[in-house]
Amino acid sequence: MKRFVLVFFMALSIAAAAQPTQRQKMVHMAAVRIAEQIEVPDSSKEAFISLYQTYKKESAVIMAVRPAEDDTAAPSEAKILCDFNKSEKLLALRREYYFKFRELLTPAQIQKMYDAERQSAKK
């Protein structure tokens, strides 16, 4: 009986882990919306959506980094240095993904994608 309960809870946790999170759903919906806005051809749409989701996932990891809580260092300086580091990493990521997006999109479409991201961030 214990074994059955253990196997049941393991299966339940695996099934729960397989469910997309709310954030993943939102990123997917944003990718679909942007693909329509920038008129991605149907032949490239799924590849674009997948690439965009990976791009946003990687940028979210960078943005989640917080400065270490260190009583000896000035907290303002630690935050500023952390922000510099994030900005550099985001720029490198954006540059890397520009070339990946470039395989699917025109430069004008990529610019429209960035504009659409800015517009949705303002809302």
Backbone as CSV, one residue per row, in Angstrom:
resi,resn,N_x,N_y,N_z,CA_x,CA_y,CA_z,C_x,C_y,C_z
1,MET,0.818,-1.196,0.000,0.000,0.000,0.000,0.863,1.262,0.000
2,LYS,1.917,1.256,0.825,2.820,2.412,0.865,3.451,2.645,-0.500
3,ARG,3.793,1.535,-1.126,4.428,1.635,-2.436,3.470,2.266,-3.451
4,PHE,2.213,1.847,-3.403,1.205,2.404,-4.304,1.055,3.909,-4.088
5,VAL,0.973,4.328,-2.842,0.823,5.746,-2.523,2.036,6.518,-3.011
6,LEU,3.228,5.978,-2.800,4.454,6.632,-3.243,4.471,6.778,-4.765
7,VAL,4.129,5.710,-5.469,4.107,5.748,-6.933,3.041,6.742,-7.420
8,PHE,1.891,6.755,-6.739,0.820,7.678,-7.113,1.276,9.128,-6.995
9,PHE,1.907,9.473,-5.863,2.358,10.845,-5.667,3.497,11.219,-6.609
10,MET,4.348,10.272,-6.925,5.416,10.537,-7.900,4.813,10.832,-9.267
11,ALA,3.829,10.035,-9.669,3.181,10.247,-10.961,2.450,11.581,-10.974
12,LEU,1.814,11.914,-9.868,1.102,13.181,-9.764,2.063,14.371,-9.864
13,SER,3.218,14.270,-9.208,4.186,15.366,-9.262,4.794,15.507,-10.655
14,ILE,5.004,14.397,-11.334,5.523,14.445,-12.706,4.497,15.098,-13.625
15,ALA,3.247,14.742,-13.449,2.189,15.337,-14.272,2.068,16.833,-14.004
16,ALA,2.192,17.222,-12.755,2.115,18.644,-12.411,3.295,19.404,-12.997
17,ALA,4.472,18.805,-12.990,5.659,19.456,-13.543,5.545,19.611,-15.053
18,ALA,4.813,18.724,-15.691,4.661,18.786,-17.147,3.697,19.890,-17.576
19,GLN,2.859,20.366,-16.669,1.912,21.429,-16.993,2.653,22.759,-17.153
20,PRO,2.340,23.489,-18.199,3.000,24.792,-18.357,2.560,25.761,-17.265
21,THR,3.487,26.577,-16.813,3.175,27.568,-15.792,2.402,28.714,-16.428
22,GLN,1.862,29.563,-15.594,1.134,30.738,-16.088,2.051,31.620,-16.926
23,ARG,3.297,31.785,-16.475,4.254,32.615,-17.223,4.536,32.014,-18.597
24,GLN,4.704,30.686,-18.653,4.958,30.037,-19.931,3.786,30.227,-20.882
25,LYS,2.575,30.156,-20.339,1.392,30.366,-21.173,1.357,31.797,-21.710
26,MET,1.688,32.757,-20.838,1.686,34.161,-21.261,2.734,34.420,-22.332
27,VAL,3.916,33.837,-22.164,4.981,34.017,-23.166,4.564,33.387,-24.488
28,HIS,3.927,32.229,-24.419,3.463,31.572,-25.642,2.418,32.439,-26.348
29,MET,1.467,32.979,-25.593,0.442,33.841,-26.188,1.074,35.094,-26.795
30,ALA,2.072,35.657,-26.108,2.768,36.830,-26.641,3.492,36.481,-27.938
31,ALA,4.116,35.308,-27.972,4.833,34.878,-29.182,3.873,34.720,-30.356
32,VAL,2.711,34.138,-30.100,1.708,33.961,-31.156,1.214,35.323,-31.643
33,ARG,0.943,36.228,-30.700,0.463,37.566,-31.052,1.506,38.327,-31.877
34,ILE,2.768,38.258,-31.443,3.835,38.950,-32.164,4.036,38.333,-33.551
35,ALA,3.958,37.014,-33.630,4.103,36.347,-34.936,3.042,36.844,-35.908
36,GLU,1.830,37.072,-35.405,0.769,37.604,-36.268,1.032,39.065,-36.621
37,GLN,1.463,39.843,-35.633,1.715,41.276,-35.872,2.802,41.515,-36.913
38,ILE,3.865,40.716,-36.837,4.984,40.952,-37.749,4.895,40.087,-39.010
39,GLU,3.767,39.384,-39.140,3.465,38.600,-40.333,4.530,37.543,-40.650
40,VAL,4.791,36.698,-39.655,5.716,35.577,-39.852,5.025,34.578,-40.783
41,PRO,5.701,34.116,-41.817,5.083,33.135,-42.716,4.709,31.853,-41.954
42,ASP,3.634,31.217,-42.386,3.176,29.990,-41.731,4.270,28.934,-41.655
43,SER,5.131,28.889,-42.668,6.199,27.884,-42.697,7.226,28.099,-41.588
44,SER,7.338,29.326,-41.083,8.327,29.646,-40.047,7.703,29.935,-38.685
45,LYS,6.372,29.928,-38.617,5.683,30.383,-37.408,6.033,29.540,-36.177
46,GLU,5.981,28.223,-36.292,6.276,27.366,-35.132,7.729,27.518,-34.683
47,ALA,8.637,27.631,-35.645,10.052,27.821,-35.299,10.245,29.161,-34.593
48,PHE,9.551,30.203,-35.080,9.644,31.507,-34.435,9.115,31.451,-33.013
49,ILE,7.953,30.862,-32.822,7.336,30.800,-31.489,8.246,30.068,-30.521
50,SER,8.808,28.958,-30.943,9.723,28.202,-30.085,10.970,29.012,-29.743
51,LEU,11.546,29.655,-30.750,12.747,30.465,-30.540,12.447,31.642,-29.622
52,TYR,11.319,32.292,-29.824,10.943,33.442,-28.999,10.746,33.008,-27.539
53,GLN,10.122,31.870,-27.336,9.912,31.386,-25.973,11.253,31.092,-25.291
54,THR,12.172,30.513,-26.007,13.498,30.236,-25.447,14.217,31.541,-25.115
55,TYR,14.122,32.508,-26.005,14.725,33.830,-25.794,14.170,34.479,-24.530
56,LYS,12.864,34.470,-24.374,12.242,35.091,-23.202,12.580,34.325,-21.919
57,LYS,12.692,33.015,-22.014,13.058,32.204,-20.847,14.469,32.562,-20.386
58,GLU,15.394,32.668,-21.333,16.774,33.015,-20.992,16.877,34.433,-20.445
59,SER,16.106,35.358,-21.007,16.160,36.727,-20.496,15.538,36.807,-19.102
60,ALA,14.532,35.998,-18.827,13.927,35.981,-17.485,14.913,35.470,-16.442
61,VAL,15.733,34.510,-16.813,16.752,33.997,-15.892,17.734,35.110,-15.537
62,ILE,18.147,35.875,-16.532,19.072,36.982,-16.290,18.419,38.034,-15.393
63,MET,17.173,38.372,-15.675,16.478,39.410,-14.912,16.204,38.998,-13.469
64,ALA,16.160,37.702,-13.202,15.844,37.227,-11.856,17.019,37.351,-10.890
65,VAL,18.219,37.605,-11.403,19.399,37.712,-10.545,19.278,38.945,-9.663
66,ARG,19.505,38.749,-8.392,19.457,39.844,-7.414,20.837,40.010,-6.793
67,PRO,21.178,41.223,-6.376,22.476,41.404,-5.726,22.526,40.630,-4.404
68,ALA,23.709,40.144,-4.087,23.882,39.395,-2.841,23.679,40.317,-1.650
69,GLU,23.043,39.793,-0.629,22.852,40.562,0.606,24.174,40.546,1.366
70,ASP,24.874,41.653,1.330,26.173,41.752,1.991,26.177,43.009,2.848
71,ASP,26.290,42.809,4.144,26.244,43.949,5.063,27.482,44.832,4.962
72,THR,28.589,44.298,4.474,29.815,45.085,4.426,29.845,46.042,3.241
73,ALA,29.202,45.681,2.159,29.190,46.542,0.963,27.976,47.451,1.016
74,ALA,28.132,48.581,0.417,27.007,49.513,0.336,25.928,48.892,-0.548
75,PRO,24.680,48.802,-0.057,23.631,48.156,-0.852,23.370,48.852,-2.187
76,SER,23.500,50.160,-2.221,23.265,50.875,-3.479,24.302,50.508,-4.523
77,GLU,25.550,50.412,-4.090,26.614,50.052,-5.038,26.425,48.629,-5.552
78,ALA,26.049,47.720,-4.669,25.831,46.331,-5.081,24.702,46.251,-6.110
79,LYS,23.640,47.012,-5.907,22.524,47.010,-6.846,22.961,47.589,-8.187
80,ILE,23.710,48.683,-8.152,24.168,49.311,-9.394,25.064,48.353,-10.177
81,LEU,25.990,47.702,-9.492,26.884,46.761,-10.169,26.119,45.561,-10.710
82,CYS,25.129,45.110,-9.958,24.288,44.010,-10.426,23.513,44.429,-11.675
83,ASP,22.991,45.652,-11.675,22.265,46.159,-12.842,23.170,46.271,-14.066
84,PHE,24.418,46.716,-13.873,25.374,46.757,-14.987,25.571,45.357,-15.570
85,ASN,25.749,44.391,-14.685,25.971,43.016,-15.102,24.768,42.481,-15.883
86,LYS,23.563,42.751,-15.384,22.349,42.319,-16.078,22.268,42.945,-17.461
87,SER,22.543,44.244,-17.534,22.458,44.950,-18.812,23.428,44.366,-19.831
88,GLU,24.640,44.073,-19.390,25.632,43.484,-20.290,25.189,42.106,-20.769
89,LYS,24.654,41.296,-19.843,24.198,39.955,-20.217,22.993,40.018,-21.145
90,LEU,22.074,40.940,-20.876,20.902,41.077,-21.746,21.298,41.549,-23.139
91,LEU,22.254,42.461,-23.211,22.728,42.922,-24.514,23.371,41.767,-25.289
92,ALA,24.196,40.975,-24.609,24.830,39.827,-25.268,23.775,38.821,-25.735
93,LEU,22.753,38.597,-24.908,21.677,37.672,-25.273,20.902,38.213,-26.473
94,ARG,20.591,39.486,-26.432,19.842,40.098,-27.528,20.628,40.019,-28.831
95,ARG,21.933,40.254,-28.751,22.787,40.157,-29.943,22.808,38.709,-30.467
96,GLU,22.970,37.753,-29.557,22.992,36.334,-29.941,21.682,35.939,-30.638
97,TYR,20.569,36.343,-30.040,19.282,35.951,-30.604,18.916,36.751,-31.851
98,TYR,19.500,37.909,-32.032,19.260,38.646,-33.266,19.643,37.765,-34.464
99,PHE,20.797,37.129,-34.376,21.264,36.299,-35.488,20.413,35.041,-35.641
100,LYS,19.882,34.535,-34.544,18.977,33.380,-34.638,17.644,33.797,-35.251
101,PHE,17.108,34.937,-34.797,15.869,35.425,-35.388,16.072,35.775,-36.858
102,ARG,17.255,36.245,-37.186,17.571,36.658,-38.558,17.450,35.499,-39.546
103,GLU,17.599,34.273,-39.055,17.444,33.104,-39.923,15.978,32.900,-40.333
104,LEU,15.061,33.474,-39.534,13.633,33.302,-39.794,12.946,34.577,-40.275
105,LEU,13.492,35.731,-39.875,12.824,37.006,-40.086,13.715,38.000,-40.822
106,THR,13.091,39.030,-41.357,13.841,40.136,-41.940,14.224,41.100,-40.810
107,PRO,15.212,41.956,-41.029,15.538,42.956,-40.008,14.343,43.833,-39.642
108,ALA,13.503,44.170,-40.622,12.320,44.987,-40.338,11.354,44.249,-39.412
109,GLN,11.196,42.950,-39.618,10.323,42.163,-38.735,10.899,42.089,-37.324
110,ILE,12.211,41.955,-37.222,12.849,41.899,-35.902,12.646,43.226,-35.180
111,GLN,12.787,44.326,-35.896,12.551,45.634,-35.283,11.109,45.759,-34.815
112,LYS,10.168,45.273,-35.625,8.757,45.299,-35.228,8.526,44.428,-33.991
113,MET,9.248,43.321,-33.897,9.145,42.449,-32.729,9.596,43.202,-31.476
114,TYR,10.742,43.885,-31.567,11.240,44.670,-30.435,10.254,45.781,-30.072
115,ASP,9.678,46.427,-31.087,8.693,47.482,-30.838,7.456,46.919,-30.141
116,ALA,7.006,45.754,-30.572,5.835,45.120,-29.956,6.130,44.754,-28.495
117,GLU,7.346,44.307,-28.219,7.726,43.993,-26.841,7.668,45.261,-25.980
118,ARG,8.194,46.355,-26.520,8.177,47.619,-25.770,6.759,48.092,-25.502
119,GLN,5.909,47.959,-26.514,4.511,48.369,-26.360,3.805,47.546,-25.295
120,SER,4.031,46.240,-25.288,3.369,45.390,-24.287,3.935,45.632,-22.897
121,ALA,5.201,46.029,-22.808,5.792,46.337,-21.497,5.203,47.621,-20.923
122,LYS,4.804,48.540,-21.785,4.212,49.797,-21.322,2.827,49.603,-20.732
123,LYS,2.129,48.549,-21.176,0.759,48.314,-20.717,0.695,47.836,-19.304
